Amino acid sequence: MFPLRDDNPAVLTPFVTVGIIAVNALAWIFIQGMGSEPALVRSVCSLGFIPGEVLQRIPPGTRVQLGPEVACVIGGGASWHTALTSMFLHGGWFHLIGNMWFLWVFGNNIEDSMGHLRFIVFYVLTGLAAVAAQTLADPGSAIPMVGASGAISGVMGAYIVLYPTIRVHMLVFLGFFITRIVIPAWVMLGYWFLLQVLGGSVGQIGEEGGGVAFWAHAGGFIAGAILIWLFRSRKLVAQRDRHEVWHGFRV
């Protein structure tokens, strides 16, 4: 399932949501060379978060194979700053576009609920929580972790708390057949969260994560569902409620 849009118009102009999308796009173009080599591998290896390297559990000079002809030489005790830089890097076009689309669909309403500056802090904190969750799950991992999905998972966790009954329009792929359905946000987001937990559990049992940081997604989601209670502005939420009633778009 893939979300097309939600029936949840924004009240505030989502400057920060658009800004985060722009920063990710600029990083992809100017730091990662739009996926070209050697820029892509160099960025992932030097700016991606590697739990085993940061925690100094990997011997210096360790060579990690990322593909048939792609490898990182790590183990030099990377700085903790990669927990932040990794949140703005991606592994490919589909990775970038998928993440930015999810942020566009759900981010504007969460920015609505807390204001621009609080949303910046909220986004970064949930992203860091996602990194921490993946690190706890596999502290000796030598695989670089990149992507905005941990922080975006936090946005989705906040969304399920604030807007569980809002309708989300979904594309459903059934082989060669594609259809569209409309379901409550709690169904879509709850199903997505369950997939992350199951994916993390199966990956841990099989000692293979399939290239997806499932526990980062789950950790970011839980962090967002908790932190929204601290970051939401009662004034902005009340203002939004009044706006919805006045304009008749409560769903």
N, C-alpha and C positions, 0 to 999 in steps of 0.2 A: 504494500500500500504506500502511496505517495501523496502528501497533502498538496492540494492545489491552492486553496484559500480557506479562510474562516469567515463566518458571519459576525465579525467583531470589529467594526470600524474604530479607528484611532481618533482620539480627541486632540492630543498634542502632535505636533510635527515630529516624526521620529529621527531627529538629527543624529543621535548617537548610533542607532541601529544602522542608518545609512553610512555613517562614518566608519563603523566597524567593518561593514562590507567593503568599503573603499580601501581601508588599510589592508585587509586580506587580499584584495585584488592587486593592489600596488606591490605587496610583498611577493605575490605570485609572478608578477611581471618583471620587477627589477631585482629581486633577490633570487628567485627560483628560475628565472629565465623562461617562464611559461612552460616549465617541464622539460626543458632541453638539458642536455648534459654538456659540461660537468656541473652546471649550476644547481640542478635539482639535488643530486647526491651530496654535493658540498654543503648545501643549505641544511639538508636533513641531518647529515652527520655532525655538523658544527653547531646548529641551532635547535635541533630536536632534543627532546628530553630523554636521556638514557638512564633509567633507574640504577643499574649496576655500576655505571660510570660515576654518577653523582655521589652515590653512597660508597664509592671506592671498593666495590666488590669484584671488579674486573681488573686483571693485571694490565699495566700499561703496555700499549702496542698490540692489544688483542684485535684481530681482524674478524669482522662480522660480515658474512655474506648476505647481501640484501637481494640479490638476484644472480642469474648465471654469470654476468660479467660486472656486477656492481657490488662494492664492498666498502665498509667503513673501517678505519683503523682507529680504535678508541681505547679508553682505559687511562686517560691522562688526568682524571679528576676534574671533569667539566664543572663550570660554575653553576650555581643554582639559578642563575638568570635564565637558563634554558627552559625552566618551568613556565616562564612568561613568553619567551620568543616562540616556543613550540606551538602556542595557541594561535599564531598568525601564519603558520606554514601548512602546506598541503602536499599530498603525494601524487596528485593528478588532477586533470580537468574535472572529472566526475566528482571527485572528492570535494573540490572547491565549490563547484556549482551546487551540489547537493546540500552542503553545509550552509551556504549563503541563502539558499532558498528557504530552508527550515528557519533560519534566523529572520528572514523577511516576513514569513507567515506569522510567527509567534512573537518576535522581539518587540514590535511596535506597541503591542498591548501591555507588555511588561514594563516597557519604558514609560507608558502612560500611567502606570500605577504608582511609580516612585519618582518620576522626574528624571531629567537628563544626567545630572552629576551622580546621583545615587545609582543609576543604572550602570554607569561605567564601573563603579566600585563593585557592584553586584556581579557583573559579568566577569570581571577579573577574579573575584573570590571563588565563584563557582568553577571557573576554569582551573584555578589552583587546587581546589578540592578534588576535581577530577584527576589531576596529575597525582595527587596524594593517594587517592583510592587505587589507581593502577599500580603505583609504587608499592603499596602495602600488599597488593595481591601477588606481585612478582618483583620483589626488591632486587633480585640479581639479574634481571633481564638486560640483555645487551642490544635489544631492538629499539631503535630510535622511535619516539612517539611524537607525532605531529598532527595538527588539525584543530579546528575550532569546535569540534563536536562536543568536547567535554563541557565547555562554557555554554554552548547552545543547549545541551542537555539540562543545564541549570535553568535556562530560560523556560524550557518545556516543563520542568518540575514546578516552577512558579506558576505557569499557566494552568496546570491541572488543579492547583489549589484555588486560584482566583476565578477561573472561568471553566469549571468542569462540564457545564451543560451547553456551552457554545457549540454550534454546529460547525463541523469541519468537512469540507468537500474533498473527497479522496479519489485518486485514480487507483484502480485495482487491476493488476495484470494477471490474467488467467491463461497462461500459454500465449497463443496468438490473439486471444480475445482480451480487449481492454474495455472496462466499464467505469462508470463513476457512481459513487455512493456518497451519502451524507450521514455522518454519525456524530454523536456527542464527543467533545474533546476528551473526556475521561476514558472513553472506549479506545480511541486511537492512541492516546498517550500511555494509557495503562498497558495496552497490547505491546507498544514499542518498548516500554520499560521491562516487561516480562521477557521479551526477546533478548534484551541485554543481559539480564540475570541468567537466563538459560544458556546464552552464548558464553558467558564468562565461566559458568559452572562446567559446561561440557569441555570448553577449552582447557580449563585447569585439570580436569580428570584426564584428558587426552594429552596433556602437556603441549598443546598447540593452540595458539589463539587465533589462527586463521588470518592474521594481519589486522585484526580489529581489536581496539582497546575497549572491550566490553565493560570492564570494571570502571574505567574512566567515565564511560557514559552513565553507568548506574550511579556512581559516586557523585557526578555532577548533578544528576537529576534529583537525588536525595538532598544534596546541599541546597539546590534551588528551592525545593519544596519547604525547607526549613527556614532559609534566609529570607524568603519573601515576607514572613511575618515580622521581621525586623526592618526590612527596607521599604515596604509599601507605605505610602503616605495616605493616611485616612482622609485628608483633605482632598487629595487628587482622586482617590477612589470614589469619594462622595460626589465630587464634581462630575466625574465620569457617569455615575449613576443618574444624576440629574440630567445630564446631557442625553443619555440614552432614552430616558422617559420622555423628554421634551421632543426629541426627534423620532421617537417611535421605532428604534431599532433594537430593542431588547429581545433576545432570542433565548 
